[in-house]
């Protein structure tokens, strides 16, 4: 009996600390110091708490590219469909890290609303963005992407991107020969 109470008290303490930390991290998303905002966004992505979604969505408008990138990735880790619409504008952001983070997150969230907006990234000037877009489309497994992925594969010269395109096509079509 005594052991059960001790374990229960430990669990209650842990939950209380988690609540306190969640509040602190949300506050730190608005801190003037970039390092605080970065750490807070990263921590919120790992918290598995739906209450972190809205504050992270607001952080997608941060003035610092790196903070926006980390916030986008955090939203992908939370896999909450509320983040889909706010992430879509980042796909055309001038910063490649914002585009890459948004593409990765949309693939993680798995919402088919992202398919059409992701397709133009297959011709992005940055190869890491093209890879992220191909990977995301593969995770979404939507047939609408097949012709665009196939066309991108024909014109792509970068081996890393070609591999990502083939992988995405395999995930969608199930064809092992790609």
MARZA-869653 format. One line per field, with one value per residue: residue number from 1; residue in one letter; x, y, z of N, C-alpha, C in turn. Coordinates in steps of 0.001 Angstrom, whole numbers, plus 524288, in hexadecimal, padded with zeros to 5 digits. Atoms other than C-alpha are relative to their C-alpha. Layout:
<nodes>
resi	[NUM, ...]
resn	[A, ...]
npx	[X, ...]
npy	[Y, ...]
npz	[Z, ...]
capx	[X, ...]
capy	[Y, ...]
capz	[Z, ...]
cpx	[X, ...]
cpy	[Y, ...]
cpz	[Z, ...]
</nodes>
This chain:
<nodes>
resi	[1, 2, 3, 4, 5, 6, 7, 8, 9, 10, 11, 12, 13, 14, 15, 16, 17, 18, 19, 20, 21, 22, 23, 24, 25, 26, 27, 28, 29, 30, 31, 32, 33, 34, 35, 36, 37, 38, 39, 40, 41, 42, 43, 44, 45, 46, 47, 48, 49, 50, 51, 52, 53, 54, 55, 56, 57, 58, 59, 60, 61, 62, 63, 64, 65, 66, 67, 68, 69, 70, 71, 72, 73, 74, 75, 76, 77, 78, 79, 80, 81, 82, 83, 84, 85, 86, 87, 88, 89, 90, 91, 92, 93, 94, 95, 96, 97, 98, 99, 100, 101, 102, 103, 104, 105, 106, 107, 108, 109, 110, 111, 112, 113, 114, 115, 116, 117, 118, 119, 120, 121, 122, 123, 124, 125, 126, 127, 128, 129, 130, 131, 132, 133, 134, 135, 136, 137, 138, 139, 140, 141, 142, 143, 144, 145, 146, 147, 148, 149, 150, 151, 152, 153, 154, 155, 156, 157, 158, 159, 160, 161, 162, 163, 164, 165, 166, 167, 168, 169, 170, 171, 172, 173, 174, 175, 176, 177, 178]
resn	[X, X, X, X, X, X, X, X, X, X, X, X, X, X, X, X, X, X, X, X, X, X, X, X, X, X, X, X, X, X, X, X, X, X, X, X, X, X, X, X, X, X, X, X, X, X, X, X, X, X, X, X, X, X, X, X, X, X, X, X, X, X, X, X, X, X, X, X, X, X, X, X, X, X, X, X, X, X, X, X, X, X, X, X, X, X, X, X, X, X, X, X, X, X, X, X, X, X, X, X, X, X, X, X, X, X, X, X, X, X, X, X, X, X, X, X, X, X, X, X, X, X, X, X, X, X, X, X, X, X, X, X, X, X, X, X, X, X, X, X, X, X, X, X, X, X, X, X, X, X, X, X, X, X, X, X, X, X, X, X, X, X, X, X, X, X, X, X, X, X, X, X, X, X, X, X, X, X]
npx	[8032E, 7FCA0, 7FD2B, 803B2, 800AD, 7FB2D, 7FFF8, 8041F, 7FE1A, 7FBF5, 80299, 802A2, 7FBDD, 7FE0E, 803FC, 80006, 7FB52, 800F4, 8038A, 7FCED, 7FC49, 802F1, 8010C, 7FB10, 7FE50, 80378, 7FE4D, 7FADC, 80088, 80038, 7FB61, 7FCDE, 7FB57, 80115, 7FEC3, 8046B, 80456, 7FEA0, 80072, 80581, 802B4, 7FE30, 80233, 8059F, 800B0, 7FF51, 80346, 804AE, 8047C, 802D4, 8002C, 7FB6C, 800CA, 80146, 7FB69, 7FC24, 80209, 7FED6, 7FA5B, 7FEB1, 7FF6D, 7FB74, 7FC9F, 7FB38, 800D8, 7FED6, 80447, 8046C, 7FEB5, 80087, 80597, 8027E, 7FEA6, 802B6, 8056D, 7FFF8, 7FF78, 804F9, 803A2, 80541, 801F8, 800D5, 7FB4C, 7FF6E, 800EA, 7FBE5, 7FAF4, 7FFFC, 7FD33, 7FA51, 7FE0A, 7FE27, 7FCC8, 7FADB, 7FBFE, 80035, 800E5, 805A0, 80281, 7FE97, 802AB, 8059B, 800D5, 7FF49, 8044E, 804D4, 7FFA4, 800CD, 80578, 802C3, 804FB, 7FFCA, 80052, 7FAB0, 7FDDD, 7FF83, 7FC2C, 7FAB1, 7FE0E, 7FC36, 7FAE6, 7FCCA, 7FC8B, 7FD70, 7FA79, 7FCD4, 800F4, 8021E, 805A1, 8023F, 80009, 80419, 80513, 800C9, 800F6, 8053B, 803DD, 7FFF0, 802E9, 8058C, 801DF, 80471, 7FF07, 7FF8B, 7FA84, 7FCE9, 7FDFD, 7FC4D, 7FB40, 7FD88, 7FDA6, 7FB82, 7FBDF, 7FD9C, 7FCC1, 7FC98, 7FA9B, 7FDA6, 80103, 802F9, 8056D, 8020C, 80132, 804BF, 8045D, 8012A, 80236, 8055F, 80320, 800C1, 803B2, 8053E, 801CA, 7FEDA, 7FCAF, 7FAB2, 7FC2E, 7FE97]
npy	[7FB51, 7FB70, 7FF9A, 7FE0D, 7FA5F, 7FD69, 7FFEC, 7FC5A, 7FABF, 7FEE9, 7FF0B, 7FAEC, 7FC09, 7FFE1, 7FD76, 7FA71, 7FDAE, 7FFCA, 7FB8C, 7FB3A, 7FF85, 7FEA4, 7FA60, 7FD1E, 80058, 7FCAC, 7FA98, 7FF1C, 7FF43, 7FA56, 7FDAC, 7FCE4, 802F0, 80412, 80527, 801A0, 8015A, 804EA, 80452, 800A8, 80280, 8056B, 802D1, 800A3, 8041F, 80516, 80085, 8031B, 7FD6B, 7FD0B, 7FA77, 7FD6E, 7FF20, 7FA92, 7FC99, 80122, 7FDBA, 7FA5E, 7FF6D, 80059, 7FA99, 7FDB0, 7FD10, 80305, 804A2, 804CD, 800EC, 801DB, 80554, 80380, 80032, 80349, 80572, 80170, 80127, 80522, 803FC, 8005C, 80282, 7FDF0, 7FDF6, 7FA56, 7FD54, 8006D, 7FAFE, 7FC2C, 80195, 7FF8D, 7FB64, 8009C, 802C4, 7FC1F, 7FC4A, 7FF48, 802F2, 8058F, 8032D, 7FFB8, 8036B, 8056A, 80178, 80078, 804B8, 80488, 8002E, 80181, 805AB, 80288, 7FF5E, 803D0, 7FDF1, 7FFB9, 7FA9A, 7FE31, 8024E, 7FC2B, 7FBE7, 80223, 8016E, 7FC56, 80055, 803E3, 7FD22, 7FBE5, 7FF5D, 8028D, 805A3, 80211, 7FEE5, 803DA, 80501, 7FFB9, 80034, 8055C, 8034D, 7FECB, 8022B, 805AA, 8012F, 7FEEB, 80461, 7FE5B, 8010B, 7FB1E, 7FE6A, 8038B, 7FDC8, 7FBBE, 80291, 8029D, 7FBF2, 7FDDE, 803F5, 7FFD7, 7FB65, 7FF09, 801BF, 800FF, 80565, 8001C, 7FEA7, 80461, 8042B, 7FE78, 80055, 80593, 801F7, 7FE08, 802E7, 80552, 7FFC8, 7FEF8, 803F4, 80540, 802A8, 800A2, 7FF4D, 7FA78]
npz	[80000, 7FF9C, 804F3, 803E2, 7FF11, 801A6, 805B7, 80194, 7FEF0, 803EB, 804FC, 7FF96, 80034, 8055F, 8032E, 7FE96, 8025D, 8059D, 800E2, 7FF22, 8045B, 804B1, 7FF9E, 80099, 80575, 80320, 7FEF4, 80258, 805A6, 800E5, 7FD97, 803AB, 80166, 803E2, 7FDCE, 7FCC3, 80376, 80296, 7FC3F, 7FE96, 80466, 80040, 7FB83, 800CB, 803EA, 7FD84, 7FB4E, 8012A, 7FD8A, 80400, 7FE91, 80242, 80599, 80146, 7FF4F, 80413, 804D9, 7FFB9, 80098, 80592, 801E3, 7FD6C, 8039A, 800FC, 80336, 7FD26, 7FC52, 8031B, 801A5, 7FB81, 7FEBA, 803F4, 7FED4, 7FB2B, 80174, 80286, 7FBEB, 7FD31, 803B2, 7FF2B, 804F9, 7FFAB, 801E8, 805B4, 802B0, 7FECA, 80233, 805B6, 80201, 7FF87, 8049F, 803CE, 7FD1A, 80271, 7FD30, 80150, 7FB55, 7FEF9, 803E0, 7FEB8, 7FB2D, 8010A, 80321, 7FC93, 7FC43, 802B0, 800C6, 7FAF3, 7FE6D, 80337, 801E2, 805B8, 801E1, 80124, 804CD, 8043E, 7FEC9, 7FFC6, 80539, 80248, 7FD6E, 802B2, 80389, 7FCF3, 8016B, 7FBFB, 8003D, 7FB1A, 80017, 80393, 7FD2E, 7FBFB, 802A7, 801E8, 7FB69, 7FE02, 803A5, 7FF3A, 7FB2E, 800D7, 8033D, 8032C, 80592, 802F7, 80036, 80341, 804EC, 7FEF3, 7FE11, 8047C, 8034C, 7FD24, 80031, 80532, 800BA, 7FB77, 80087, 7FAD5, 7FE49, 7FB1C, 80141, 80317, 7FC42, 7FD2A, 803AF, 800CB, 7FB19, 7FFAD, 803CC, 7FDE6, 7FBA2, 8020B, 803C4, 7FE27, 803D1, 7FE05, 80434, 800AB]
capx	[80000, 80AA3, 81224, 805F2, 80421, 81252, 81149, 8048E, 80AC2, 8167C, 80D84, 805B1, 81242, 816FF, 80A26, 80A76, 81865, 8146A, 80959, 812A4, 81CAF, 8126A, 80E7C, 81CA7, 81FD2, 813EF, 81839, 82608, 8210B, 81F91, 82CB4, 83587, 840EB, 840FB, 84733, 83BE3, 831F8, 83937, 83A2F, 82BF6, 82721, 82F74, 82AD0, 81C93, 81E26, 82234, 817C1, 80CAD, 802ED, 7F89C, 7F8D4, 80605, 80049, 7FA5B, 80647, 80F1B, 80648, 807D3, 81696, 81649, 815F6, 8226A, 82BF2, 83710, 837A6, 83DA4, 832CB, 82886, 82F79, 83013, 821D5, 81DC2, 82503, 81F2A, 8119F, 81514, 8191B, 80C01, 804C7, 7F903, 7F0BD, 7EE3B, 7FC04, 7F9C8, 7F3EF, 7FDB2, 80926, 8051F, 809E0, 8176F, 8187C, 81AAD, 822D9, 82F7E, 8371E, 83A8D, 83A5F, 82C6A, 82880, 82FB6, 82A1C, 81C4F, 81D7F, 822BB, 81825, 80D34, 81208, 8123B, 8048B, 7FF8B, 7F46D, 7F152, 7EE9D, 7FD68, 7FF08, 7FC6A, 80412, 80FD6, 810F1, 817A5, 8228B, 82726, 82D5E, 832A9, 8403E, 84536, 84717, 84433, 836DE, 83458, 83803, 82F0B, 823CD, 825BB, 82682, 81A29, 812C5, 8171A, 811B8, 804D7, 80378, 7FA50, 7F96C, 7F830, 806BA, 80B21, 80BB2, 812BF, 81C54, 81EEF, 82156, 82A53, 831EB, 8343D, 839F7, 84153, 8502A, 8531F, 854AA, 84F3E, 84300, 84162, 841E3, 83772, 82ED7, 82FFA, 82D2A, 820FB, 81C25, 81E48, 816CA, 80B5A, 80AD7, 81072, 8191E, 82612, 82C8E, 82D4D]
capy	[80000, 80984, 80694, 80915, 8166E, 819D0, 8162D, 81DB9, 829AE, 828B9, 827FA, 833BB, 83B77, 837D0, 83C13, 84904, 84BAC, 8486F, 85256, 85CA2, 859D4, 85A8B, 86811, 86C7A, 8678E, 86E62, 87B12, 8796C, 878EC, 887B2, 88A13, 89462, 88AD0, 881F3, 876B2, 87667, 87659, 86B70, 862DF, 8655E, 861A7, 8556A, 85179, 853AB, 84AD1, 83FE4, 841FE, 83AA2, 84486, 84A1C, 856EA, 859D0, 85A37, 867DF, 86E96, 8679C, 86BC5, 879DA, 877DB, 874DB, 883BD, 88600, 88FB2, 885C5, 87B49, 87136, 872DB, 8711F, 864E2, 85ECF, 86279, 85C1C, 84FA9, 84FB4, 8502D, 84477, 83CE6, 83FF9, 83B22, 843D1, 84704, 854D6, 85815, 854B8, 861A1, 86A16, 86217, 86356, 87180, 86D53, 864E7, 87171, 87866, 87E79, 87709, 86934, 86437, 868E1, 861F5, 855A9, 85584, 857BC, 84CEB, 84345, 846CB, 84587, 837E4, 83466, 839AB, 831A4, 83A6A, 83974, 84818, 84966, 84182, 84C25, 856D7, 84DBD, 84A73, 8572C, 854AD, 84950, 853A6, 85C33, 861AC, 85B5A, 84CB2, 84AA2, 850F9, 847FE, 83C43, 840A9, 842AB, 8354A, 82EC9, 835C1, 831BF, 823BB, 823EA, 82987, 81E5F, 825C5, 8218D, 82FB8, 83142, 8260E, 82D44, 838EC, 8303A, 82873, 834C5, 83A09, 82D44, 82E3A, 83BD7, 83A99, 839AE, 8396A, 82B3F, 82E44, 83451, 82957, 81F93, 8271A, 827EC, 81944, 81661, 81EF8, 81855, 80AE6, 80EFE, 813BD, 80959, 7FDC3, 7FA90, 7F529, 7F712, 805E1]
capz	[80000, 803D1, 7F752, 7EF13, 7F584, 7F30D, 7E4BC, 7E396, 7E9D8, 7E0B7, 7D4F8, 7D9B7, 7DBD5, 7CE59, 7C845, 7CF9E, 7CB16, 7BD34, 7BE0F, 7C366, 7B8C8, 7AE16, 7B2B8, 7B386, 7A5F2, 7A048, 7A6D4, 7A19F, 793A4, 7951F, 79BBF, 795A5, 79568, 78971, 790FA, 79A97, 78F93, 78896, 794B2, 7981E, 78A89, 78A89, 7981E, 79496, 788D7, 791D9, 79C21, 79550, 79AA9, 79189, 79929, 792DA, 78517, 78505, 78B18, 78158, 7762A, 77ABA, 77AC9, 76C30, 76AB3, 7729D, 76CA3, 76D4C, 762C2, 76BCB, 775D8, 76B35, 76660, 773FC, 776A1, 769D1, 76D50, 77AF4, 774E9, 76C86, 77893, 77EEA, 772B8, 774F6, 76900, 76E1F, 7698B, 75B33, 7568A, 75E18, 758C1, 74A78, 748C0, 74D42, 74100, 73943, 7438C, 73E71, 748D8, 744B8, 752C8, 75486, 747DD, 74BCA, 75991, 754B6, 74A8B, 75490, 75E4F, 75479, 7513D, 75FA8, 761EA, 75685, 75225, 7439E, 742B8, 741AE, 73528, 72B0C, 73235, 733B6, 72538, 720F2, 72ACA, 72266, 719AB, 724B1, 72248, 72EF5, 72E7C, 73CFD, 73AF8, 72F52, 737AD, 742C8, 73938, 73307, 74062, 744D2, 73893, 73A8C, 7485B, 7437F, 73994, 730A4, 72261, 71DE3, 72080, 717BB, 70A96, 71088, 717F0, 70B71, 70391, 70E22, 70E1B, 6FF73, 7006B, 70D50, 70D3B, 71BE6, 7209E, 72E24, 7286A, 71E7E, 729B0, 73132, 7251C, 7228B, 730E6, 7307E, 7242C, 72A66, 73691, 72E64, 723D0, 72B25, 71F75, 72426, 716E6, 7182B]
cpx	[80358, 802EE, 7FC6F, 7FF34, 804CD, 80045, 7FBF5, 801C8, 80435, 7FD90, 7FD3D, 803FB, 80210, 7FC23, 7FFDC, 804AF, 7FF69, 7FC79, 802FB, 803BD, 7FD3E, 7FEEF, 804E5, 801DD, 7FCAA, 80174, 8051A, 7FFD1, 7FFF4, 804BF, 8032B, 804D3, 7FE98, 800E7, 7FB88, 7FB74, 80106, 7FF47, 7FA55, 7FD08, 80189, 7FDA0, 7FA2B, 7FEDB, 80078, 7FC50, 7FB20, 7FB28, 7FD70, 7FFAC, 804AA, 7FF18, 7FF15, 8049C, 8043E, 7FE3F, 8012F, 805CA, 801BC, 800BB, 8049B, 80370, 804F8, 7FEBF, 800C4, 7FBAE, 7FB40, 800DB, 7FF27, 7FA40, 7FD13, 80115, 7FD46, 7FA50, 7FF96, 8006B, 7FAEB, 7FBB6, 7FA50, 7FE2A, 7FEDC, 80499, 80061, 7FF69, 80427, 80560, 8004D, 802C3, 805F1, 80253, 801F0, 8033B, 80545, 80456, 7FF71, 7FED8, 7FA3F, 7FD18, 800F2, 7FD1F, 7FA2F, 7FED7, 8006C, 7FB56, 7FAE9, 7FFFA, 7FEF7, 7FA4B, 7FC7E, 7FABB, 8005D, 7FF3F, 80555, 8020A, 800E8, 803F5, 805A9, 8025E, 803DC, 80576, 8038A, 803AA, 802AF, 805C6, 803A9, 7FEBB, 7FDC8, 7FA24, 7FD47, 7FFA4, 7FB9D, 7FA94, 7FEDA, 7FECC, 7FA7E, 7FBD2, 7FFCF, 7FCF4, 7FA27, 7FD62, 7FB20, 80167, 8009A, 805AC, 80336, 801E9, 80419, 80524, 802F0, 802B1, 804CB, 80494, 802D0, 803C2, 803F8, 80573, 80284, 7FEA2, 7FC9F, 7FA2F, 7FD80, 7FE75, 7FAF5, 7FB2E, 7FE6C, 7FD68, 7FA45, 7FC73, 7FEF8, 7FBF1, 7FA68, 7FDFF, 800C7, 80381, 8059E, 8041E, 801BB, 80513]
cpy	[804ED, 800F0, 8023C, 805E5, 80301, 80078, 803E3, 805A0, 8018F, 80148, 8054C, 80474, 8009B, 802D9, 805E2, 802CD, 8007C, 80494, 80526, 800E2, 80190, 805DF, 80345, 7FFEA, 80377, 805BA, 80131, 80070, 805C7, 802DF, 80306, 7FD1D, 7FB71, 7FA8B, 7FDF2, 7FE3F, 7FACC, 7FB58, 7FEF2, 7FD30, 7FA3E, 7FCBE, 7FF04, 7FBD3, 7FA94, 7FEF8, 7FCB6, 80231, 8038B, 805CF, 80305, 801A0, 805C1, 803B9, 7FF0B, 80221, 805D8, 800FF, 7FF68, 80568, 802C9, 802BA, 7FCFD, 7FAFB, 7FAF2, 7FEA6, 7FDEA, 7FA57, 7FC20, 7FF8C, 7FC80, 7FA3B, 7FE1D, 7FEA0, 7FAB8, 7FB9F, 7FF41, 7FD86, 8019A, 802BA, 805DD, 80303, 80018, 80548, 80415, 7FE9A, 800F4, 804E6, 7FF95, 7FD21, 803BB, 80444, 800AC, 7FCC8, 7FA25, 7FC9E, 80008, 7FC62, 7FA46, 7FE1D, 7FF3E, 7FB06, 7FB1F, 7FF69, 7FE4C, 7FA29, 7FD08, 8003B, 7FC5D, 801B5, 800E9, 80579, 80208, 7FE28, 8041F, 80450, 7FE0E, 7FF1F, 803E9, 7FFC7, 7FBE3, 80282, 8048C, 80046, 7FD5F, 7FA31, 7FDD0, 80104, 7FC1D, 7FAA7, 7FFF0, 7FF9C, 7FA78, 7FC51, 800D8, 7FDA4, 7FA0B, 7FE6B, 800CB, 7FBE1, 8014E, 7FF74, 804F4, 801AA, 7FCD5, 80285, 80445, 7FDC2, 7FD65, 803EA, 80259, 7FC38, 8001E, 8048E, 80101, 7FDBC, 7FE83, 7FA81, 7FFAF, 80118, 7FB96, 7FB75, 80130, 7FF97, 7FA54, 7FDA8, 801B4, 7FD0E, 7FA6A, 7FFFF, 800C1, 7FB7D, 7FA68, 7FCF2, 7FFDC, 80130, 805B3, 8014D]
cpz	[80000, 7FAE2, 7FBC6, 800A5, 7FE3D, 7FA13, 7FE10, 800C6, 7FC15, 7FABB, 80007, 7FFB0, 7FA6D, 7FC6D, 8010A, 7FD95, 7FA1A, 7FE91, 80077, 7FB67, 7FAF5, 7FFF0, 7FF29, 7FA57, 7FC7D, 800BC, 7FD23, 7FA0E, 7FE95, 8022E, 7FBEC, 7FE0E, 7FC61, 80247, 8035F, 7FC94, 7FD48, 803A3, 8016F, 7FBA5, 7FFA0, 80463, 7FF46, 7FBE8, 80250, 80482, 7FF30, 802AA, 7FBF1, 80146, 7FDCB, 7FA55, 7FEBB, 800F2, 7FBE2, 7FABF, 7FFE5, 7FF08, 7FA53, 7FD95, 8028C, 7FBF1, 7FE92, 7FD06, 80305, 803D9, 7FD0E, 7FE52, 8047F, 80198, 7FC20, 80119, 804ED, 7FEDC, 7FD3E, 803F0, 802FB, 7FCAB, 800CB, 7FB03, 8002D, 7FDB2, 7FA11, 7FD55, 80161, 7FDC6, 7FA21, 7FDF8, 80061, 7FB4F, 7FBCC, 802AE, 7FD3D, 8029F, 7FEF8, 804BF, 80183, 7FC3C, 80157, 804DD, 7FF39, 7FCEB, 8036B, 803AA, 7FD80, 7FEC5, 80503, 801B1, 7FCD0, 7FDF0, 7FA18, 7FDCE, 7FE64, 7FAB6, 7FBCC, 80146, 80038, 7FA92, 7FDAA, 80282, 7FD8D, 7FC11, 802D2, 7FE8A, 803F6, 8003C, 80518, 80070, 7FC63, 8029F, 8040B, 7FD8B, 7FE12, 80486, 80222, 7FC7D, 80064, 804D3, 7FF4F, 7FC8C, 7FCC4, 7FA3A, 7FCC2, 7FF55, 7FC17, 7FAED, 800DF, 80211, 7FB83, 7FC71, 80299, 7FFCB, 7FABD, 7FF5B, 80448, 7FF28, 80530, 801E9, 804F1, 7FF05, 7FCD6, 80396, 802F1, 7FC7B, 7FF10, 804E3, 80081, 7FC39, 801D4, 8045B, 7FE0C, 7FCB1, 801EC, 7FC57, 801F6, 7FBEA, 7FF4A, 802B7]
</nodes>
